[in-house]
Structure formats: structure tokens, C-alpha cells
Amino acid sequence: LCVFNVNEAYVWINQIMNWSSALQYCRTNYSDLVSIRNDSENEMLKNKAQGSPFWIGLFNNPWKWSDGGISTLQIWNLYFCIWEANEICGLNTWFGNWMEFPCSSPYSFFCSNSKNLLKTYLWLQ
């Protein structure tokens, strides 16, 4: 018998911060800003945010994840124009697609909680 104890992998932070402050908050208290690897993960986070746009861990162009991971997922909203800003970050919209936005803008965000993931193994013989 194996028992797995896994805390919530994503934590909704209902405070508005710019992207850099959100990143620092996540790295201090959890692991990192959320990196979205597939459509189902994106849909789940969109639903948890209940219609609020939120920062994700994408930054600059070419786009990179703040945790260093690679994602082939591209859910860009092509109807928004490209911002003329020095720093561009990824925002997940209320529709669940992504748009580039100035990093200095204030939004809520999700943190990845991989620091606190626990696995408990119980062996019975």
C-alpha cells in the first residue's frame, strides 16, 4: 500500500503586483510563478482564477519560462497589439489565452508550490 500526500501544486495569490514583484513573492514563499505546460493545466488555472487575468511565468521575447522550463504550448491572443515596452511579460486573460503585457502592470498571479509537495510511502507486509 502506498499513500501519497500531495499539497496543492498551484497557489492563487489574490494580491495585485507587477510581474517582478510577483516572481519574487513566489520564489520567497513557494517555488516560482506558474509555468503552464498543457491545455488542461491552462483550463484548470483559468477556472480557479474565476475570470481574473493573472501573471504567468513567461517573460520577454523570445519567450522564456521563469523556472527555466521549456514549453511548446502557445495560447496567444492574436487580437491584442504588441506593446512598445522594454519588458514584456505573459498574462493569462479571462478567456484563458495569453497576451503580452508590460511587466510593470499590476495583476494577481499563481505560484507553483513544488517546494511543498510531499510524498509519503507506507509499506505494509
Summary of the structure (lengths in Angstrom):
residues: 125
radius of gyration: 15.8
end to end distance: 8.9
largest distance: 64.0
contacts: 337
relative contact order: 0.33
helix: 20%
strand: 28%
